[in-house]
Each structure stands twice: as structure tokens, then as C-alpha cells.
């Protein structure tokens, strides 16, 4: 029986991340059960994979699953990129974390990004800080999508580039950072439905006279207007 058929089916958000990953050597930061790296190995999308975990319990879970499915996953105890040697991998993934955690790990150890060509991220909340990080760090947005689940999870793929990312030439920069330049230009249906829900929710909060609500609603309306042009 093929190993891939025995692995648990990936959640849509992790399946979306997997589709963006192909590398000789990859590290999944905060891997938990390690299903994503195990699928990467089993499908041949990566040749070598390291599951990095800061906490002991998920690290042991990752090791157990690697043994259970007979796959050569290396599970490593460490704090983010600090668990990796410089140049050891060319590709990274961060799935199931808050965007502040992902950006903090990337910024804290930016010197360890030398040799990293690809970063895939699936934050559990908003995305703007991650797009701003990539804009300033020299990573271009190669792909992005929304994956259905408890809510619509953003999944982003960045590749190292030179100069400013040209993908933002086609949309207003602020809207691109907030809602995704590729999602906007592709008129993504999940994005449109998400924006419509946000508009309804924020309009219901207007009576509280909250400047943040007013600002968020203004951006959502601007995005919908741009999409309808």
C-alpha cells in the first residue's frame, strides 16, 4: 500500500500549503503532529524534511507519527529558525500560528534566512504584517489562496526576489497588503464572500463609534468597490 494513502487526510489549509512546497530540503516550523511534512516526504515533494518544535509534547508526537508511517522525517527540538544551521534548508513553512508569531520568528533571526528561497505561511489570523515583512525583506508573493475551514484561512507563498515585488503594481498598495494582491486581481470568490461578511459585521458595530471599526469598514468598502470596478 502506498504510504500516502495511509496518512491522515490533510485539512484544506495544510493541503493548500503543501501545493506551494517543493524543495530538496525543507523545514516545517511549529510542526505539531507533523502531518504536513510527512505528506511532503511521502509524495516526493521534498527529499529531506525537518519538523521543528519548541515544546516537548508536540515534538514527541511528530517523532511518533514519523515512526508510525515509516517516513524519514527528522524531528528537532528548537526555537524557530534557531533550530536550523545556516544554509541547511532552502524552504520553510509556518502553519497554524498567529501572524505576530510568524513575523517575530522571521525578523528575530533574519540572518538565518540566507539561503532560504521559499517561505510558505498559513497564519491563523490577519495577514497584513506578513505581507509587509515580505515587502521589506526581499521576498515576492508567488501565490496566495484562501482555504476553507473554521474560517477562510489565508495561505501565502513567498519566493526570494530582487527589488520591490511587482505583483503590487496592479492593485492599490494598502488594499494589496490588507487583502492580497493576487486574491484581488483574481476576483477570488472566497475573498469576496469574506469581505461581504466583514462589511455586514462592521456595519452592525458602527453605533459604538469605534475609530478602528470605522477604519476597517472603510478599507473593506474600498476593496469591494475596487473588485466591482
N, C-alpha and C positions, 0 to 999 in steps of 0.2 A: 504493500500500500504506500502511495506517495506520502511523504512526511507532511506536505502542505495540507492534505485532506484531513489529517488527524489534528491539526492545530485548531484551537477555537477560532470561530469567525471573528474578524476584526470589526469593531464598531466603525460606522461610516467615517467618523473623524480620523481614526487611525488608518483606515483604508485609503482615505484621501492623502494623508501624509505619505504612506507607502508609495503611492503612484509618483510622487515627486523625487523619490530617492533611488539613486543608482550610483554606486561607488565601489572602488576596491576596498576601502577601509572606512567604516562609519562608526560614529558613537552616538548612542541614544542617551541623552542626559535626563535623569529622573525617570528611569525606565519602568519602575514598579513591577508588574507581572512579566514584563519583557516580551509581550506578545508581538509588538511591532518588530523589534529586532529579530525575533525568531522567524517571523514571516519573511523578513528581508533575506535572511540566510537560506531558508527553505526554498524560496522562489528564485534564488540566484541573483537577486538584485544587488547584493553586496557579497564580497568574498570573505571579509573579516569584519566582525562587529563587536563593539564593546558596550555593554549596558552599565551605565554609571548610576550609582545610588549613594546618597548621603546617609541614609538611615539603614540600620542593620536588617530590620524585618523585611522590607521590600527587596533588599539585596539577596537575602536567603530565598525569597520567593522566586526571584529571577534565576538563581542557580538551580533551584529545584525544577523549574519548568524547562530549563535547558537540558538537564539530565533526563527528565520525563520524556521529552520529544527527541532526544538523541541528536541535538544540534550543537555545533562547536561555538556557542556563544561565550564570550569572555565577560564575566560579571566582575565589576570593580568597585570597591568602596572608595568614595571620594566626594569632594565638594565641587560639582560642576566641572568646568574645563580644567581645574587643578588636578583632576584625576588622570589627565592625559599628558603624555610627553609632547613637546613641541614637534609638529610635523607627523605625529603618529597616525592621524586620520585626516582625510580630506573633506569629510562631510559630517554634519551634525544635525540632530533633531532634538526638539524640545516640545513635548506634548503633555497636555493636561495640567499646565501650570498657569498661574496668573501672569499677565503681561509684565508687571513690575518685576517679578522674579526672573523672568527670561531676560529682560533688558539688563537687570542688575548683574546677572551672571556674565553676559556678553561684554558689558562695559568694564566690569571689575578686572577681568583677565583678558583684555583686548590683545595683549601681546601674544597670547596663545592662539590667536586666530590666524597667525601667519601659517600659510599652507592650507587653510580652510577655503575651499572653493564654493561650498554649498551649505546653506542653512535652511532647514525646514522647521517651521514653528506652528504649533496649534495652541494659542492661548485660550484660556477659559473665560476671558472677559473681553474688554475692548482692545483694539489693535493699534491705535494711532501711535503710541510710544514706540512700538516695534518698527513701524514704517519709518518713523523719524530716525530711529537708530540706524537703520539700513541706509537711509539717505545720506547720513553724515559719516558712516563707516565705510562707504565704498562698495556696498552690496546692492545689486539691481534686483528688482522684483521680476522674477522669471515666470511665476504663476501664482494664482490665488483662487480659492473657491470657498464656498460655504457648505459645510456638511451638516445634514440634519441630525438631530438628536434631542436631548433635553431642551436645547435651543439650537439655533443655527451657529455652529462652531466655525470660526474662521481658520483656514489653513493656508499658510503662505510659504512660498519657496523663493529664496534669495540666492543669487549667484554673484560671485565677485565680478565687479566691473571697474571701468576707469571713467572718472568724471561723474557728472550728475546723471541719474537714472533717466533715460529718455522716455520711459513709459508715462511719466508725469506731464509730458508735453501736450497730451491730448485731453487733459481734464484740469479744472482749477485746482491748484496745489493743495489748498486747505481741504477741499472735498476729497481729493485723492488720498491724503493722509487719513482722513476720518473714515472713509467708506470703501476705499480700494480703487485704484485707477483702472485695473482690469475688470473688476466687477462692474464699475460704472460704464466703461466703454462697451462691454459685452451685454449691457442691459440685463444683468443676471436676475432671474426671476425670484430666487430666494432673497437677494438683496432688496428687491422692490417690495416683497411682502414684509420683510423685516422693517423697512423704513415706514411702510404704511401703518404697521402696528405701533412703532415708536411714535409716530405722529399722533395717533389716537390717544396713546397713553399720556404723552406730554401735554396735549391739549386739555386733557382732564385734570392736569395739575396746575394749569395757568392761574387758577384762582388763589393759589398760595403765594403769588408774587415773588417767586424764587428766581433771581437773575440767572442762575445756572440752567434752570428749566427753560427759561426764555431763550437763552443762547443755544441750548441743544435743539430746541424746536426750530429755531431759525436755520440751523445747519441742515436739519432733516428736510425742511421745506425746500431749501435751496437745492439739495440733492435730488429731490423728487422733481422739481422744476427742470433741472438740468436733464434728467432722464426723459422727461416728456417733450423736450425741445426737438 
